[in-house]
Amino acid sequence: MAQQGGCMCGNVRYSVEGEPAMKALCHCTDCRKITGSTYSTNALFPEEGFKVLQGTTKQHSKVADGGNTITSHFCGDCGSTMWREGPTFKGLKVIKVGTLDDPDALTKAKPDAELFTSTRVEWVSEVPNAKQLLAMS
């Protein structure tokens, strides 16, 4: 079953099909900057089930904390980052769960893993039963 999502202003829309290969919180400094918060909530979907339905994103690429280049796709009008991609997650789109339309998307995205836990802020607790990864490469 396909899920749809998009940016805050609605100019960019996308869909994903299937189940995520992983659901993860990321505590890296890039995710802090993108979200303006302590971490990001991500669902990693196979790229063959991903489609842009409307609009064109702007892109920003940089060398991420893990040492590989990662590209963020965001709306050039409202600035919402909707997904990221790069060689660390080859064949996957890293969907920012908060951009999915389903009001229960974040509830359904209970993390299997937490990434870059070495930079997790001390007042954020570890998610029970989630694999704890110090870094990604």
Secondary structure, DSSP 8 states (H G I E B T S, - for coil): -EEEEE-SSSS-EEEEES--SEEEEE-SHHHHHHHTSS-EEEEEEEGGGEEEEE---EEEEEE-TTSSEEEEEE-TTT--EEEEE-GGGTTEEEEEGGGBS-TTHHHHT--SEEE-GGG--TTS---TT-EE-S---
